[in-house]
C-alpha cells in the first residue's frame, strides 16, 4: 500500500510509527495521458516502439502497438495507441492546470463506434473519471508535432484520449522515494510487521507490503519482494519459492528482496 492510503486508515496505532516509518518516504506526483490515433503516424520516422524523452511538459512519450497487427485482428484497422505524456514531479503541475474544462470528444473513427465513444465520454458529454479535457489533448497533440518535427496542425487529432493523475486519494502520488536521514533497510524490515509480538504483549496481526517501502520503489517488483518477505517471515514460515534461485548468497538475497 502507498503511504497516503495508510494515512487515510482511521486507526489509533498509526501514530506510533508515523515518524519513524510511514514518513520515511516522499510521495512523488505522477500522471499519464494516453492518446489513440487512427494510424501510427510515428512509423513514418521509423519509430515502432520504445520511448522519447524531451524537456517539454510531455516529459516521456511511449509508443504502443497497432490493432490490425494483433493476432486475429482486422488488418485494415490501424488504430494505434501512444502514451503522449508520462510526467512526474514539477511537470505534473502543467497538466493539472488543464484538468478543468470540457472533455475531449474525439474524432470520427470507423473502427470506434458511437457506442464505444459513449463508454468513455458519456451519453451527454459527461466527464468520466479517465477523460482528458479538450484543451489538454490539443496542447499534448501540438507538443507531439513539435517533438517529432511535424508542422503545426499537420497531424490528425486522436479519436480518444485518457488521462490519469495519481496525486489524489487514495494514492497520493504515482510512486515513492526514500527521504534523507532514514536507514531504509531498517524501515523495510520493521514496516512489514509494524506491531510485532503476541496478543498478550499487545502485538497486532498487521502486515504492510507494496513498492512504497521496498528495495525497488516505483515498480511492481517491489510489491512482490515485500510480499515474499512477509510470507517467509516467522509469522507465516512458508518455503522459499522456486523462482528465488538457491544460488543467491544471503547478501545477494537481501540486495534483491530487502532485509
C-alpha positions in Angstrom: 0.0 0.0 0.0 1.2 3.5 -0.7 1.9 6.0 2.2 -1.3 8.1 1.6 -3.5 5.0 1.7 -2.1 4.0 5.0 -2.5 7.6 6.4 -6.2 7.5 5.4 -6.9 4.5 7.5 -8.5 5.6 10.8 -6.6 3.6 13.3 -5.0 4.9 16.5 -1.8 2.9 16.3 -0.6 4.6 13.1 0.7 7.5 15.3 3.2 5.1 16.9 5.0 4.6 13.6 4.2 7.7 11.7 7.5 9.5 12.1 10.0 6.5 12.2 8.3 4.5 9.4 5.4 6.0 7.5 7.0 9.3 6.8 10.3 7.8 5.7 9.3 8.2 2.0 8.5 11.1 -0.2 5.3 10.9 -2.2 6.1 11.8 -5.9 3.3 13.2 -8.1 2.8 11.4 -11.4 0.3 11.3 -14.3 -0.2 9.8 -17.7 -2.0 10.9 -20.9 -2.9 8.3 -23.5 -4.0 9.2 -27.0 -5.3 6.8 -29.6 -4.9 7.7 -33.3 -6.4 6.2 -36.5 -3.0 5.3 -37.7 0.6 5.1 -36.2 1.9 8.3 -37.8 5.2 7.9 -35.8 6.1 5.0 -38.1 7.0 7.5 -40.8 10.1 8.2 -38.6 10.9 4.5 -38.2 9.6 4.6 -34.6 8.0 1.2 -33.8 8.2 1.0 -30.0 10.2 2.4 -27.1 10.1 6.0 -25.8 11.1 9.6 -26.4 12.3 11.9 -23.7 12.1 15.7 -24.0 12.2 18.9 -21.9 8.6 19.6 -23.0 5.8 19.1 -20.4 5.2 15.8 -22.1 8.4 14.5 -20.4 8.3 10.9 -21.6 6.4 9.5 -24.6 5.8 5.8 -25.1 4.8 4.1 -28.4 2.5 1.1 -28.4 1.1 -1.4 -31.0 -1.4 -1.2 -33.8 -4.7 -3.1 -33.6 -4.6 -4.6 -37.1 -1.2 -6.2 -36.4 -2.5 -8.3 -33.5 -3.3 -11.9 -33.9 -6.7 -12.5 -35.4 -7.4 -8.7 -35.9 -8.7 -6.9 -38.9 -5.6 -5.9 -40.8 -7.3 -2.7 -42.1 -7.7 -1.5 -38.5 -4.7 0.8 -38.0 -5.9 2.2 -34.6 -2.8 2.8 -32.5 -2.1 4.0 -29.0 0.6 6.3 -27.7 1.3 7.4 -24.1 1.7 11.0 -25.1 2.9 12.1 -21.7 4.2 10.3 -18.7 5.1 13.1 -16.3 6.3 13.3 -12.7 7.5 15.9 -10.2 7.3 19.5 -11.5 5.9 18.6 -14.9 2.7 17.3 -13.3 1.6 20.9 -12.4 1.4 21.9 -16.1 -1.2 19.2 -16.8 -3.1 19.8 -13.6 -3.7 23.4 -14.8 -5.5 21.9 -17.8 -7.7 19.4 -15.9 -10.8 21.7 -15.7 -12.9 22.2 -18.8 -14.9 20.4 -21.4 -13.9 16.7 -22.1 -12.3 15.8 -25.3 -15.0 14.3 -27.6 -12.6 12.7 -30.1 -12.6 12.4 -33.8 -14.7 10.1 -36.0 -13.2 6.7 -36.5 -14.7 3.8 -38.5 -13.3 1.2 -36.0 -14.5 3.2 -33.0 -18.3 3.3 -32.8 -20.5 5.8 -31.2 -21.3 3.2 -28.5 -17.6 2.8 -27.8 -17.2 6.6 -27.6 -20.1 6.9 -25.1 -18.4 4.4 -22.8 -15.6 6.9 -22.3 -17.4 10.2 -22.7 -20.9 9.5 -21.6 -24.2 10.0 -23.4 -24.4 13.7 -22.7 -20.7 14.6 -22.8 -20.3 13.9 -19.1 -16.7 13.7 -18.0 -15.8 10.2 -16.8 -13.0 9.5 -14.3 -10.4 8.9 -17.0 -11.4 11.6 -19.5 -8.9 14.2 -20.7 -10.1 17.7 -21.3 -10.2 19.2 -24.8 -7.5 21.8 -24.1 -5.3 19.1 -22.5 -5.4 16.9 -25.6 -4.9 19.8 -28.1 -1.8 21.0 -26.1 -0.4 17.5 -26.0 -1.0 16.9 -29.7 0.7 20.1 -30.6 3.7 19.1 -28.5 3.9 15.7 -30.2 4.0 17.5 -33.5 6.9 19.7 -32.2 8.7 16.7 -30.7 8.6 14.7 -34.0 9.3 17.6 -36.3 5.9 18.0 -37.9 4.4 21.3 -38.9 1.7 22.6 -36.5 -1.7 21.2 -37.5 -0.3 18.7 -40.0 -1.3 15.5 -37.9 -4.9 14.4 -37.5 -6.2 14.6 -33.9 -6.7 11.4 -31.8 -10.1 9.7 -31.7 -10.0 9.1 -28.0 -7.9 10.3 -25.0 -7.5 9.0 -21.5 -5.9 10.8 -18.5 -5.0 9.7 -15.0 -3.4 11.7 -12.2 -2.4 9.6 -9.1 -1.9 12.6 -6.8 -5.5 12.3 -5.4 -6.7 9.9 -2.7 -6.2 7.1 -2.1 -2.8 7.1 -3.8 -1.3 10.5 -3.0 1.2 10.1 -5.9 2.5 7.9 -8.6 5.5 6.5 -6.7 7.7 7.0 -3.7 11.3 7.7 -2.9 13.3 7.4 0.3 13.9 10.5 2.4 17.3 11.5 3.5 18.2 10.7 7.1 16.4 7.3 7.3 18.0 3.9 7.4 15.8 2.5 4.7 16.9 -1.2 5.3 15.7 -0.8 8.8 12.4 0.7 7.7 11.8 -2.0 5.1 12.3 -4.7 7.8 10.1 -3.0 10.5 7.2 -1.8 8.4 6.4 -5.2 7.1 5.1 -6.1 10.6 5.0 -2.8 12.4 3.4 -4.1 15.7 5.0 -7.5 16.3 4.5 -9.6 19.4 1.9 -11.8 20.8 -1.6 -10.7 21.7 -0.6 -10.7 25.4 2.2 -8.3 24.5 -0.2 -6.1 22.5 1.0 -7.3 19.2 -1.1 -6.9 16.0 -1.6 -9.1 13.0 -0.9 -6.2 10.7 1.4 -6.7 7.7 2.3 -4.0 5.1 3.6 -4.8 1.7 4.0 -2.8 -1.5 6.6 -0.9 -3.5 6.5 2.3 -1.4 8.6 0.8 1.3 10.7 -1.6 -0.7 14.1 -2.2 -2.3 12.5 -1.5 -5.7 10.3 1.6 -5.4 8.0 2.6 -8.3 8.0 -0.9 -9.7 5.6 -3.8 -9.1 8.7 -5.9 -8.3 9.0 -4.0 -5.1 5.5 -5.2 -4.1 6.3 -8.8 -4.9 9.6 -8.6 -2.9 7.9 -7.3 0.3 5.1 -9.8 0.0 7.5 -12.6 -0.4 9.5 -11.5 2.6 6.3 -11.5 4.7 5.4 -15.0 3.6 8.8 -16.2 4.6 8.7 -14.5 8.0 8.2 -16.4 11.2 4.5 -15.3 11.1 3.8 -17.5 8.1 7.0 -19.5 7.7 6.4 -20.6 4.1 9.1 -22.2 2.0 11.2 -20.2 -0.4 9.5 -20.3 -3.9 11.2 -21.9 -6.9 11.6 -18.6 -8.7 14.1 -17.5 -6.0 17.2 -19.3 -7.1 19.1 -21.1 -4.3 22.3 -19.8 -5.9 21.8 -16.5 -4.2 24.1 -15.8 -1.3 22.5 -14.2 1.8 23.9 -10.9 0.8 22.6 -11.2 -2.8 19.1 -12.2 -1.4 19.0 -9.1 0.8 20.1 -6.9 -2.1 17.2 -8.3 -4.2 14.4 -8.7 -1.7 15.3 -6.5 1.2 16.4 -7.3 4.7 
